[in-house]
Amino acid sequence: HLPGILLTGDTLFVGNIGNVEHEHGDLEAMYRSLRRIESLPHDTEVFPGHDYGQKPSSSISCERRLNAYMRPVKLEQFRVLMGHL
């Protein structure tokens, strides 16, 4: 994380998040990482490790608004969204 810029690697994509369904995936670690990312200033530019979205970059403000995975405020809500009841 540089001032105003965040390289998110495989954690946060534009409109999506990385896969936690593989052998080494950790749903709770993903949740904690997203909460940390969400706490950054709204104008922070987000540059994912992969270009899977409609555009190659975004902002914290845009992801808060448009990315469903950034919305759950509790781990239980995140589990439901991810299909882990």
N, C-alpha and C positions, 0 to 999 in steps of 0.2 A: 504494500500500500504506500503510494506516494501522495503527497498533498493534492487532493482533488482528483486522483486517479486510482482505480483499483483493478488489479489484474486478478480475475477470479478463477482462472484455471478451469478445473472440472466441477467446481462448486456451483456457481451461478452462471447460467446462460441467459441470453435475451429471451425472456418469456418462459424460461424453464429452469431446471436444475440438473445436476449430474445424477447418474444412476447409483442408487444405493442397494440395488437388488442383487448384486454380485456377491461372491464369496467373502470378500473383505469389506463390503459395504456396512456402514454404520448409520442407521437412521437418526439416532439421537445426536451423533456428532454433526450430521448434516443440519439438523434443526438448530443446534447451538451456533454453528457457523453462519447460518442464514440470519439468526438473531443479531449476531455481531455485525454482519454486513449491513443489516437494516438500520443499525444505530449510527451509521456514518452520515455525514451531512448530505442532504437531499440532492445537492448539485454535483456530488462525486460521480465522475464518469466511470462506467463499468466496461471493462474489456475482457470478455470470456476467452477461455483457451480454445474454443471452437466456435465457428460461425454457423449456428443452427437456427438462428432467428431470422426475422425479416430484414434485419440490419445487423452489422457486425458489432455494434456497441450500443450502450444504453446509459441510463443514469439511475442512481438509487431511487430518486423520486418516481421515475417511470416504472421501475420494477416494483416498487411498493404499490403502485396503482394497477398495473396490468398483469403482474406475475402472481398467479394464485398461490404459489408456494411461499411467497413472502407475506401472505396475509395471516395465517394462523398465529395467534399469540400464545397458545399453550401447546405443549408437546402432544397432548391427547388429540387436539384438533389436527395437528400435523400428521399424526398416525392415521387418522381417518382419511385425510386427503390422499395419503400415500397408499391406502388400501390395507393398512396394518391395524386391524381392530383389536 
